[in-house]
């Protein structure tokens, strides 16, 4: 695995992207499609990882995604981008 490679790890209610050195980001969710927590390592932000994580949850739950409170302004913007039609 080189520094650009990453893998997806799935466990009960969590998707995690990681590479050889660190966790890139993860999302914790429930079966109702509620996002309990999402985090992307600052080094990897603005590269589409948060959106990819949310799309995985959307596919897995087949529900409209909802963020649990509190929602940051950036989190709200991210949620709108994933729930709006393309």
MOPAC internal coordinates of N, CA, C and O (Angstrom, degrees):
PM7 1SCF
backbone

  N    0.0000 0     0.00 0     0.00 0    0    0    0
  C    1.4606 1     0.00 0     0.00 0    1    0    0
  C    1.5259 1   108.02 1     0.00 0    2    1    0
  O    1.2310 1   119.89 1   -58.57 1    3    2    1
  N    1.3333 1   117.81 1   121.43 1    3    2    1
  C    1.4641 1   118.53 1   175.26 1    5    3    2
  C    1.5213 1   109.69 1   -91.00 1    6    5    3
  O    1.2310 1   120.31 1    -1.20 1    7    6    5
  N    1.3291 1   117.01 1   178.80 1    7    6    5
  C    1.4695 1   120.93 1  -172.74 1    9    7    6
  C    1.5236 1   113.27 1   -64.64 1   10    9    7
  O    1.2310 1   119.85 1   161.48 1   11   10    9
  N    1.3319 1   117.89 1   -18.52 1   11   10    9
  C    1.4589 1   120.40 1  -179.98 1   13   11   10
  C    1.5273 1   112.09 1   -90.64 1   14   13   11
  O    1.2310 1   120.37 1   165.10 1   15   14   13
  N    1.3268 1   116.90 1   -14.90 1   15   14   13
  C    1.4576 1   121.17 1  -179.75 1   17   15   14
  C    1.5192 1   110.71 1   -78.47 1   18   17   15
  O    1.2310 1   121.43 1   -31.41 1   19   18   17
  N    1.3080 1   114.87 1   148.59 1   19   18   17
  C    1.4555 1   119.52 1   174.36 1   21   19   18
  C    1.5173 1   108.06 1  -148.66 1   22   21   19
  O    1.2310 1   121.25 1   -19.29 1   23   22   21
  N    1.3108 1   115.22 1   160.71 1   23   22   21
  C    1.4544 1   119.64 1   179.60 1   25   23   22
  C    1.5191 1   109.61 1  -127.86 1   26   25   23
  O    1.2310 1   121.71 1   -23.58 1   27   26   25
  N    1.3179 1   114.34 1   156.42 1   27   26   25
  C    1.4576 1   122.07 1   176.82 1   29   27   26
  C    1.5143 1   107.93 1  -102.96 1   30   29   27
  O    1.2310 1   121.06 1   -51.52 1   31   30   29
  N    1.3250 1   115.59 1   128.48 1   31   30   29
  C    1.4545 1   121.73 1   175.66 1   33   31   30
  C    1.5207 1   107.16 1  -117.55 1   34   33   31
  O    1.2310 1   120.82 1   -49.38 1   35   34   33
  N    1.3316 1   116.04 1   130.62 1   35   34   33
  C    1.4627 1   120.87 1   179.29 1   37   35   34
  C    1.5162 1   109.53 1  -117.32 1   38   37   35
  O    1.2310 1   120.82 1   -49.90 1   39   38   37
  N    1.3130 1   116.04 1   130.10 1   39   38   37
  C    1.4581 1   121.45 1   170.53 1   41   39   38
  C    1.5310 1   106.58 1  -131.14 1   42   41   39
  O    1.2310 1   119.93 1     0.29 1   43   42   41
  N    1.3028 1   117.73 1  -179.71 1   43   42   41
  C    1.4705 1   121.21 1  -176.23 1   45   43   42
  C    1.5273 1   111.25 1   -56.95 1   46   45   43
  O    1.2310 1   120.41 1   -73.20 1   47   46   45
  N    1.3346 1   116.81 1   106.80 1   47   46   45
  C    1.4542 1   121.82 1   176.36 1   49   47   46
  C    1.5125 1   116.01 1    75.46 1   50   49   47
  O    1.2310 1   119.97 1  -165.06 1   51   50   49
  N    1.3320 1   117.67 1    14.94 1   51   50   49
  C    1.4701 1   120.49 1   180.00 1   53   51   50
  C    1.5290 1   109.50 1  -142.11 1   54   53   51
  O    1.2310 1   121.03 1   -48.05 1   55   54   53
  N    1.3334 1   115.64 1   131.95 1   55   54   53
  C    1.4592 1   122.63 1   167.78 1   57   55   54
  C    1.5234 1   106.56 1  -112.23 1   58   57   55
  O    1.2310 1   120.46 1   -45.57 1   59   58   57
  N    1.3315 1   116.73 1   134.43 1   59   58   57
  C    1.4602 1   121.73 1   180.00 1   61   59   58
  C    1.5159 1   110.02 1  -132.16 1   62   61   59
  O    1.2310 1   120.70 1   -49.31 1   63   62   61
  N    1.3272 1   116.27 1   130.69 1   63   62   61
  C    1.4617 1   121.84 1   169.34 1   65   63   62
  C    1.5171 1   106.65 1   -99.85 1   66   65   63
  O    1.2310 1   120.94 1   -48.37 1   67   66   65
  N    1.3494 1   115.81 1   131.63 1   67   66   65
  C    1.4532 1   119.35 1   177.20 1   69   67   66
  C    1.5138 1   109.64 1  -144.56 1   70   69   67
  O    1.2310 1   121.36 1   -22.13 1   71   70   69
  N    1.3238 1   115.01 1   157.87 1   71   70   69
  C    1.4493 1   119.97 1   172.38 1   73   71   70
  C    1.5220 1   107.54 1  -120.09 1   74   73   71
  O    1.2310 1   120.15 1     9.73 1   75   74   73
  N    1.2852 1   117.32 1  -170.27 1   75   74   73
  C    1.4521 1   121.64 1  -175.86 1   77   75   74
  C    1.5293 1   112.23 1   -60.38 1   78   77   75
  O    1.2310 1   120.10 1   148.79 1   79   78   77
  N    1.3249 1   117.41 1   -31.21 1   79   78   77
  C    1.4593 1   121.76 1  -172.28 1   81   79   78
  C    1.5217 1   116.01 1  -100.37 1   82   81   79
  O    1.2310 1   119.85 1   152.60 1   83   82   81
  N    1.3173 1   117.89 1   -27.40 1   83   82   81
  C    1.4636 1   118.54 1  -169.79 1   85   83   82
  C    1.5260 1   111.96 1  -159.98 1   86   85   83
  O    1.2310 1   121.25 1   -10.64 1   87   86   85
  N    1.3075 1   115.21 1   169.36 1   87   86   85
  C    1.4588 1   121.31 1   169.47 1   89   87   86
  C    1.5243 1   107.40 1   -82.59 1   90   89   87
  O    1.2310 1   120.87 1   -53.41 1   91   90   89
  N    1.3143 1   115.95 1   126.59 1   91   90   89
  C    1.4627 1   121.17 1   178.61 1   93   91   90
  C    1.5213 1   109.53 1   -80.78 1   94   93   91
  O    1.2310 1   120.65 1   135.91 1   95   94   93
  N    1.3153 1   116.37 1   -44.09 1   95   94   93
  C    1.4592 1   120.38 1   179.31 1   97   95   94
  C    1.5085 1   110.42 1  -177.46 1   98   97   95
  O    1.2310 1   121.21 1   -16.10 1   99   98   97
  N    1.3220 1   115.28 1   163.90 1   99   98   97
  C    1.4572 1   119.74 1   177.25 1  101   99   98
  C    1.5134 1   110.33 1  -153.13 1  102  101   99
  O    1.2310 1   121.53 1   -20.21 1  103  102  101
  N    1.3215 1   114.68 1   159.79 1  103  102  101
  C    1.4586 1   121.70 1   175.43 1  105  103  102
  C    1.5248 1   107.78 1  -134.82 1  106  105  103
  O    1.2310 1   121.21 1   -44.49 1  107  106  105
  N    1.3267 1   115.30 1   135.51 1  107  106  105
  C    1.4617 1   121.43 1   174.80 1  109  107  106
  C    1.5266 1   106.93 1  -111.71 1  110  109  107
  O    1.2310 1   120.41 1   -46.59 1  111  110  109
  N    1.3248 1   116.82 1   133.41 1  111  110  109
  C    1.4621 1   121.23 1  -173.21 1  113  111  110
  C    1.5218 1   109.51 1  -147.19 1  114  113  111
  O    1.2310 1   121.35 1   -12.50 1  115  114  113
  N    1.3413 1   115.02 1   167.50 1  115  114  113
  C    1.4563 1   119.57 1   174.50 1  117  115  114
  C    1.5316 1   109.92 1  -118.32 1  118  117  115
  O    1.2310 1   120.36 1    -4.97 1  119  118  117
  N    1.3088 1   116.91 1   175.03 1  119  118  117
  C    1.4704 1   121.83 1  -174.38 1  121  119  118
  C    1.5202 1   113.17 1   -65.72 1  122  121  119
  O    1.2310 1   120.25 1   160.65 1  123  122  121
  N    1.3321 1   117.13 1   -19.35 1  123  122  121
  C    1.4636 1   120.74 1   178.61 1  125  123  122
  C    1.5317 1   111.86 1   -81.12 1  126  125  123
  O    1.2310 1   120.40 1   179.30 1  127  126  125
  N    1.3361 1   116.83 1    -0.70 1  127  126  125
  C    1.4586 1   120.34 1  -179.19 1  129  127  126
  C    1.5130 1   113.34 1    85.37 1  130  129  127
  O    1.2310 1   120.10 1  -167.88 1  131  130  129
  N    1.3238 1   117.42 1    12.12 1  131  130  129
  C    1.4657 1   120.82 1   178.04 1  133  131  130
  C    1.5230 1   109.41 1   -82.01 1  134  133  131
  O    1.2310 1   121.35 1   -52.95 1  135  134  133
  N    1.3152 1   115.02 1   127.05 1  135  134  133
  C    1.4523 1   121.01 1   176.98 1  137  135  134
  C    1.5245 1   107.01 1   -84.52 1  138  137  135
  O    1.2310 1   121.14 1   -66.16 1  139  138  137
  N    1.3180 1   115.42 1   113.84 1  139  138  137
  C    1.4611 1   120.23 1  -178.39 1  141  139  138
  C    1.5270 1   110.96 1   -84.33 1  142  141  139
  O    1.2310 1   120.80 1   145.96 1  143  142  141
  N    1.3432 1   116.07 1   -34.04 1  143  142  141
  C    1.4613 1   119.98 1  -179.33 1  145  143  142
  C    1.5163 1   108.22 1  -163.81 1  146  145  143
  O    1.2310 1   120.43 1   -40.93 1  147  146  145
  N    1.3267 1   116.78 1   139.07 1  147  146  145
  C    1.4605 1   121.27 1   173.50 1  149  147  146
  C    1.5217 1   107.55 1  -137.21 1  150  149  147
  O    1.2310 1   121.27 1   -42.10 1  151  150  149
  N    1.3239 1   115.17 1   137.90 1  151  150  149
  C    1.4591 1   120.97 1  -179.24 1  153  151  150
  C    1.5107 1   108.84 1  -143.85 1  154  153  151
  O    1.2310 1   120.77 1   -43.51 1  155  154  153
  N    1.3310 1   116.13 1   136.49 1  155  154  153
  C    1.4572 1   122.26 1   170.40 1  157  155  154
  C    1.5221 1   106.96 1  -127.13 1  158  157  155
  O    1.2310 1   120.97 1   -51.63 1  159  158  157
  N    1.3217 1   115.75 1   128.37 1  159  158  157
  C    1.4621 1   122.22 1   177.75 1  161  159  158
  C    1.5324 1   108.68 1   -52.29 1  162  161  159
  O    1.2310 1   119.73 1   -48.14 1  163  162  161
  N    1.3352 1   118.13 1   131.86 1  163  162  161
  C    1.4707 1   120.23 1  -177.36 1  165  163  162
  C    1.5285 1   114.41 1   -52.82 1  166  165  163
  O    1.2310 1   119.82 1   149.46 1  167  166  165
  N    1.3083 1   117.94 1   -30.54 1  167  166  165
  C    1.4748 1   121.05 1   179.02 1  169  167  166
  C    1.5291 1   111.53 1   -64.39 1  170  169  167
  O    1.2310 1   120.64 1   152.36 1  171  170  169
  N    1.3296 1   116.39 1   -27.64 1  171  170  169
  C    1.4686 1   121.19 1  -174.96 1  173  171  170
  C    1.5257 1   113.67 1  -107.20 1  174  173  171
  O    1.2310 1   120.04 1  -171.20 1  175  174  173
  N    1.3108 1   117.54 1     8.80 1  175  174  173
  C    1.4763 1   119.81 1  -179.86 1  177  175  174
  C    1.5187 1   110.81 1   -72.04 1  178  177  175
  O    1.2310 1   121.11 1   -21.84 1  179  178  177
  N    1.3150 1   115.48 1   158.16 1  179  178  177
  C    1.4720 1   124.15 1  -179.43 1  181  179  178
  C    1.5259 1   112.05 1    66.40 1  182  181  179
  O    1.2310 1   120.89 1  -152.75 1  183  182  181
  N    1.3369 1   115.91 1    27.25 1  183  182  181
  C    1.4623 1   121.06 1   177.91 1  185  183  182
  C    1.5356 1   111.27 1  -121.90 1  186  185  183
  O    1.2310 1   120.25 1  -173.02 1  187  186  185
  N    1.3276 1   117.13 1     6.98 1  187  186  185
  C    1.4571 1   121.22 1   175.53 1  189  187  186
  C    1.5196 1   115.83 1    90.57 1  190  189  187
  O    1.2310 1   119.71 1  -174.87 1  191  190  189
  N    1.3307 1   118.16 1     5.13 1  191  190  189
  C    1.4631 1   119.18 1  -178.00 1  193  191  190
  C    1.5239 1   112.93 1   -67.22 1  194  193  191
  O    1.2310 1   119.65 1   139.77 1  195  194  193
  N    1.3134 1   118.28 1   -40.23 1  195  194  193
  C    1.4719 1   120.23 1   179.81 1  197  195  194
  C    1.5259 1   110.13 1   -61.86 1  198  197  195
  O    1.2310 1   120.53 1   136.24 1  199  198  197
  N    1.2990 1   116.58 1   -43.76 1  199  198  197
  C    1.4607 1   120.22 1   179.47 1  201  199  198
  C    1.5302 1   110.75 1   -64.40 1  202  201  199
  O    1.2310 1   120.25 1   138.98 1  203  202  201
  N    1.3290 1   117.13 1   -41.02 1  203  202  201
  C    1.4667 1   120.41 1   177.49 1  205  203  202
  C    1.5268 1   110.73 1   -61.51 1  206  205  203
  O    1.2310 1   120.30 1   137.22 1  207  206  205
  N    1.3218 1   117.04 1   -42.78 1  207  206  205
  C    1.4580 1   120.85 1   179.28 1  209  207  206
  C    1.5252 1   110.81 1   -62.04 1  210  209  207
  O    1.2310 1   120.56 1   135.74 1  211  210  209
  N    1.3314 1   116.53 1   -44.26 1  211  210  209
  C    1.4603 1   119.87 1  -179.89 1  213  211  210
  C    1.5257 1   111.44 1   -66.45 1  214  213  211
  O    1.2310 1   120.30 1   144.22 1  215  214  213
  N    1.3158 1   117.03 1   -35.78 1  215  214  213
  C    1.4597 1   119.91 1   177.65 1  217  215  214
  C    1.5259 1   111.22 1   -65.32 1  218  217  215
  O    1.2310 1   120.31 1   144.97 1  219  218  217
  N    1.3281 1   117.01 1   -35.03 1  219  218  217
  C    1.4665 1   120.56 1   175.23 1  221  219  218
  C    1.5260 1   110.86 1   -63.17 1  222  221  219
  O    1.2310 1   120.63 1   137.23 1  223  222  221
  N    1.3323 1   116.40 1   -42.77 1  223  222  221
  C    1.4656 1   120.49 1   178.63 1  225  223  222
  C    1.5255 1   109.93 1   -64.38 1  226  225  223
  O    1.2310 1   120.57 1   136.33 1  227  226  225
  N    1.3100 1   116.52 1   -43.67 1  227  226  225
  C    1.4631 1   121.61 1   179.07 1  229  227  226
  C    1.5277 1   110.47 1   -57.68 1  230  229  227
  O    1.2310 1   120.51 1   134.26 1  231  230  229
  N    1.3105 1   116.64 1   -45.74 1  231  230  229
  C    1.4611 1   121.09 1   179.47 1  233  231  230
  C    1.5380 1   111.32 1   -66.11 1  234  233  231
  O    1.2310 1   120.65 1   138.45 1  235  234  233
  N    1.3149 1   116.36 1   -41.55 1  235  234  233
  C    1.4697 1   121.18 1  -177.42 1  237  235  234
  C    1.5284 1   111.93 1   -68.12 1  238  237  235
  O    1.2310 1   120.32 1   135.00 1  239  238  237
  N    1.3335 1   117.00 1   -45.00 1  239  238  237
  C    1.4652 1   120.54 1  -173.90 1  241  239  238
  C    1.5217 1   112.93 1   -89.92 1  242  241  239
  O    1.2310 1   120.21 1   155.09 1  243  242  241
  N    1.3303 1   117.20 1   -24.91 1  243  242  241
  C    1.4635 1   122.97 1  -174.63 1  245  243  242
  C    1.5277 1   111.30 1    55.37 1  246  245  243
  O    1.2310 1   120.90 1  -144.52 1  247  246  245
  N    1.3274 1   115.88 1    35.48 1  247  246  245
  C    1.4693 1   122.65 1   178.84 1  249  247  246
  C    1.5255 1   108.93 1  -124.01 1  250  249  247
  O    1.2310 1   120.89 1   -23.03 1  251  250  249
  N    1.3222 1   115.91 1   156.97 1  251  250  249
  C    1.4589 1   119.97 1   171.58 1  253  251  250
  C    1.5250 1   107.39 1   -68.49 1  254  253  251
  O    1.2310 1   120.73 1   -49.90 1  255  254  253
  N    1.3136 1   116.21 1   130.10 1  255  254  253
  C    1.4580 1   120.20 1  -175.85 1  257  255  254
  C    1.5208 1   111.76 1   -75.19 1  258  257  255
  O    1.2310 1   121.51 1   -39.45 1  259  258  257
  N    1.3103 1   114.71 1   140.55 1  259  258  257
  C    1.4607 1   123.15 1   178.13 1  261  259  258
  C    1.5238 1   106.92 1  -133.69 1  262  261  259
  O    1.2310 1   120.39 1   -45.48 1  263  262  261
  N    1.3172 1   116.86 1   134.52 1  263  262  261
  C    1.4594 1   120.64 1   175.94 1  265  263  262
  C    1.5142 1   108.87 1   -90.97 1  266  265  263
  O    1.2310 1   120.45 1   -44.93 1  267  266  265
  N    1.3166 1   116.74 1   135.07 1  267  266  265
  C    1.4533 1   119.89 1   173.50 1  269  267  266
  C    1.5277 1   108.64 1   -73.48 1  270  269  267
  O    1.2310 1   120.67 1   -28.78 1  271  270  269
  N    1.3211 1   116.32 1   151.22 1  271  270  269
  C    1.4670 1   121.87 1   179.06 1  273  271  270
  C    1.5190 1   110.37 1   -67.92 1  274  273  271
  O    1.2310 1   118.54 1   -28.10 1  275  274  273
  N    1.2880 1   120.39 1   151.90 1  275  274  273
  C    1.4627 1   127.90 1    -7.66 1  277  275  274
  C    1.5285 1   110.88 1   -80.80 1  278  277  275
  O    1.2310 1   120.98 1   -28.96 1  279  278  277
  N    1.3116 1   115.72 1   151.04 1  279  278  277
  C    1.4601 1   121.82 1   179.20 1  281  279  278
  C    1.5206 1   108.39 1  -112.94 1  282  281  279
  O    1.2310 1   120.71 1   -54.70 1  283  282  281
  N    1.3218 1   116.25 1   125.30 1  283  282  281
  C    1.4653 1   120.29 1   177.11 1  285  283  282
  C    1.5296 1   108.60 1   -74.50 1  286  285  283
  O    1.2310 1   119.89 1   -18.70 1  287  286  285
  N    1.3374 1   117.82 1   161.30 1  287  286  285
  C    1.4735 1   119.92 1   176.32 1  289  287  286
  C    1.5344 1   112.55 1   -57.08 1  290  289  287
  O    1.2310 1   120.24 1   140.36 1  291  290  289
  N    1.3307 1   117.15 1   -39.64 1  291  290  289
  C    1.4627 1   119.23 1   178.28 1  293  291  290
  C    1.5183 1   111.28 1   -69.58 1  294  293  291
  O    1.2310 1   120.49 1   143.76 1  295  294  293
  N    1.3253 1   116.67 1   -36.24 1  295  294  293
  C    1.4628 1   120.75 1   176.44 1  297  295  294
  C    1.5147 1   111.43 1   -63.06 1  298  297  295
  O    1.2310 1   120.41 1   139.20 1  299  298  297
  N    1.3352 1   116.82 1   -40.80 1  299  298  297
  C    1.4637 1   121.26 1   178.45 1  301  299  298
  C    1.5299 1   110.47 1   -63.16 1  302  301  299
  O    1.2310 1   120.54 1   137.23 1  303  302  301
  N    1.3220 1   116.58 1   -42.77 1  303  302  301
  C    1.4672 1   121.30 1   178.85 1  305  303  302
  C    1.5327 1   110.45 1   -63.49 1  306  305  303
  O    1.2310 1   120.66 1   138.34 1  307  306  305
  N    1.3243 1   116.34 1   -41.66 1  307  306  305
  C    1.4587 1   121.10 1   177.88 1  309  307  306
  C    1.5227 1   110.96 1   -62.59 1  310  309  307
  O    1.2310 1   120.23 1   135.02 1  311  310  309
  N    1.3158 1   117.16 1   -44.98 1  311  310  309
  C    1.4595 1   122.10 1   179.50 1  313  311  310
  C    1.5266 1   110.60 1   -60.60 1  314  313  311
  O    1.2310 1   120.04 1   135.94 1  315  314  313
  N    1.3142 1   117.52 1   -44.06 1  315  314  313
  C    1.4662 1   120.79 1   178.31 1  317  315  314
  C    1.5257 1   110.89 1   -60.51 1  318  317  315
  O    1.2310 1   120.23 1   139.46 1  319  318  317
  N    1.3317 1   117.16 1   -40.54 1  319  318  317
  C    1.4706 1   120.43 1  -177.09 1  321  319  318
  C    1.5238 1   111.66 1   -67.85 1  322  321  319
  O    1.2310 1   120.02 1   148.58 1  323  322  321
  N    1.3152 1   117.56 1   -31.42 1  323  322  321
  C    1.4664 1   119.92 1  -178.23 1  325  323  322
  C    1.5293 1   111.21 1   -83.27 1  326  325  323
  O    1.2310 1   119.65 1   149.99 1  327  326  325
  N    1.3266 1   118.27 1   -30.01 1  327  326  325
  C    1.4673 1   121.38 1  -177.69 1  329  327  326
  C    1.5245 1   113.45 1   -90.14 1  330  329  327
  O    1.2310 1   119.77 1   167.22 1  331  330  329
  N    1.3276 1   118.04 1   -12.78 1  331  330  329
  C    1.4559 1   118.81 1  -178.49 1  333  331  330
  C    1.5243 1   110.22 1   -84.09 1  334  333  331
  O    1.2310 1   120.36 1   -34.71 1  335  334  333
  N    1.3267 1   116.93 1   145.29 1  335  334  333
  C    1.4649 1   120.53 1   179.45 1  337  335  334
  C    1.5093 1   110.78 1   -63.46 1  338  337  335
  O    1.2310 1   120.85 1   -34.38 1  339  338  337
  N    1.3440 1   115.99 1   145.62 1  339  338  337
  C    1.4758 1   120.69 1  -178.91 1  341  339  338
  C    1.4873 1   111.91 1   -76.30 1  342  341  339
  O    1.2310 1   120.10 1   180.00 1  343  342  341

